[in-house]
Amino acid sequence: MAVVRKDGRPHVTPVWFLIDDSDPEGAHVVFMTGATSLKGRALRRDPHFALCVDDEEPPFSFVLLECTAELSEDPVALLDWGTRIGARYMGAERGAEFGARNAVPGEYLVRARVDRVTAQANLAD
């Protein structure tokens, strides 16, 4: 994901995320980050960010999401989404461990509206 630093330079970092498609108004990207991390501070200052997801297998594809974030410190939501995110990346048996470790004071749950999608499939074809 990419945010803009206070001095205008980009900051790009990987994030563990999920897509929440339960809202009839549109999909949302959901992830967690520390409130005092560079990402957290940048999103508090300016809620806009971009997330690029690529397929590393030939013929290669990508999707770029431009988003607007809402930040929450709700402990119930942090635990719920943290557990789901952990299950995606660590397996169902360790999802609760990740959720509990990260649903703590000083952590943000980022729920972001997808404003624009750019995608290309089969780049190598």
N, C-alpha and C positions, 0 to 999 in steps of 0.2 A: 504494500500500500504506500501511497505517497501523500505527504502533507507538505505544507510550506512553513519553513522556519520563520522566526520573528524577523530575521534579516533578509528574507526573501529567497534563500536557497532551498532547494528541495531536500526532503528527507524521505528515503525509501527504505522500507523494511518488510520482511515477510510477516504475515499474521495468520493465526488459526481462526477460521471463520465458519459460519453457516449462513445459508440463505433461508430466510423466513418468508414463505410464500402464503402465509395464512391471512394476510390483510387483503381484502378485495380491492383496495386502492393501489396495490402494487407490491412487488417484492422488496424486502429489506435485507441488507447485509448486517450480520450480528457478530461482534467479537468483543474481547475484553482487553483493556490496557490499563496500566498504572496511571493514576491521576497526575502524578508528578513526572511521568515519563515524557520524553520529547513529544511523542504522539499525543498523549493526553493533554499536555499544555497547548500544543498546536490546535487540536480539535476544540478546546475550550475557547481559544482566541478566534478561530475561523473553522466552522463545522464542515467545510468542504474538503473532500479527499478523493483520490482515485485508487482503484484496486485492479490490478492486472492478474489474470489467472491464465496460465498457459498449459498446453498439453505437450508433454515432453516426448511423446511417441509420434513417429512419422505417421501421417504426412504433416503433423504439427498444426495447431490451431491456438487461438487466444480469444479472450473476451476482456474488454476494458470497461469497468463500471465507474462512472462518475457519480458521487454520492454526497448527500447532506446528512450529517450525523446529529443524533440526539444522544446526550450523555445521561446516564442514570447511575446512582449509587445504591439503588434498592437492593438490600441483601437477599431477598427472596428471588428476585429476577436474576441477580448475579449467580446464585447457586444453581438455579434451574438451567440457565443458558450455559454456564460454565460446565455443568455436568454433560450437557448435550455436545458441546464443543469438544470436551475431553474424550467423549465416547467416539466421536468421528476420527480423531487423530491418534488416540491411545488404545482404542478398543472399548467395548461396552463394559468389560470388567474393571476398567480403571477410570471410567468417566466420572464417577462420584468423587474419586480421589482428587482429580483435577479441579472439579467444581468446588470442593471444600477448601482446597489450597488457595484458590483464587477469588473466592467470594468473601473478601475481607475489606475492612475499611481502607480507603485509599485506592480502591480499584474502580474503574468505570466499566459499565456495560455500554457498549456503543451499538445503537440500533440506527441504521442509516437507510434513508430512502434512496433508491436507485433513480437518479435523474436522467442518465443517458447511458446507453449501451453501444459499444463499438465492438464488432467481432469479425474474425476472419477464420475460416476453416480451410484445411488442406493446403497450407502454405507451400509445401514442397511439391505439390502436383502441378 
